Amino acid sequence: MSQPTSLPPHLWDIKVEVEQYARDYGLDFFETSFEVLDYDRMNEVAAYGGFPSRYPHWRFGMDYDRLSKGHTYGVQKIYEMVINNDPCYAYLLEGNSTVDQKTVMAHVFAHCDFFKNNYWFGKTNRKMMDEMANHASRIRRYIERYGLEQVEGFLDTCLSVEDLIDPHSPFIARKAKKVEDSGNREEPSEIPRIRAKEYMDEFINPREFLDRQQRKIEKEKEKELRFPEEPERDVLKFLLDHAPLEKWEREVLDMTREEAYNFAPRGRGTLCARVCGQRPRPHRPRAQGRLARAAAARVGSQPISSGASAPSSVVEPQARHARPPGGSWRASLLVGGQGQST
């Protein structure tokens, strides 16, 4: 396995220049570190979801095989990857032209600004690079203690439900539910009545009223028997709280949930970043036909072709967005001229 190549002097000079331009334009981002990787190492990191160190699992090997074949057959190419971390880490593909590397660096600084200032990414762990490495070390210890087959089988189960989380829960402050001891709770001996004298009781507490009270009590009892009382969108948290798991299984499930929440903002964040990255072009009124050319000639200017627009200061290559099989954005690659943001 080849090791990351340090940034060559000419790329370092470009990085310093582009970073200064980005800050002059008002971008505010974490310190950004660039590394140059060959295509094989780049595919490996991409298979790991953008992080250089992950726990051993067959899924990462499957993703690496797919990415490697796509690069070999010319189906796709990863120009860059950038990780939501403090500091941000970005990877450049070895062999790209200088123009490509310069464009990618500018693209990366925009991603880093978005990671730091976008609300969706505000609740993510900014030290996830270290956290991923810690998760990998802990799971390797569990493999040594309990065996590869048992730990990998449980990981398969956890990863099959990793998307069953509540992406909005980090932004909602919920109050802890009061837990009552149902064994010490006294059941009402009779239907509650409105206090009245005996001769007025049938008028103050008619049969219809008592029936409604009875139905209300029965509904309350049914609600107490329902578990949970309210629907839970975060299935992983529900399993952590109530599933009969061993200690190491609970910790593995908790790590899976933590990583799922780290990757959750990418779906919305990628869309927002692409929208924010499109700078508005200055408006130019459309002119068509002979009248336009005649008017242009009359004032001594060049004619404006139909549908023309002013040149943009930043031009990005057109690209296709590829989504991997299975519908997961975990190892989504923006191919055909774009990179991957994590």
Buried (B, 14 or more C-beta within 10 A) or exposed (E): EEEBBEBEEEBEEBBEEBBEEBEEEEBEBBEBBBBBBBBBBBBBBBBBBBBBBBBBBEBBEEBBEBBBEBBEEEEBBBBBBBBBBBBBBBBBBBEBEEEBBBBBBBBBBBBBBBBBEBEBBEEBBBEBBEBBBEBBEBBBEBBEEBEEEBBBEBBEEBBEBBBBBBBEBBEEEEEEEEEEEEEEEEEEEEBEEEEEEEEEEEEEBEEEEBEEBEEEBEEEEEEEEEEEEEEBEBBBBBBBEEEEBEEBBBBBBBBBBBBBBBBBBBEBBBEBBBEEEEEEEEEEEEBEEEEBBEEBEEEEEEBBEEEEEEEEEEEBEEEEEBEBEEEBBBBBBBBBBBBBBB
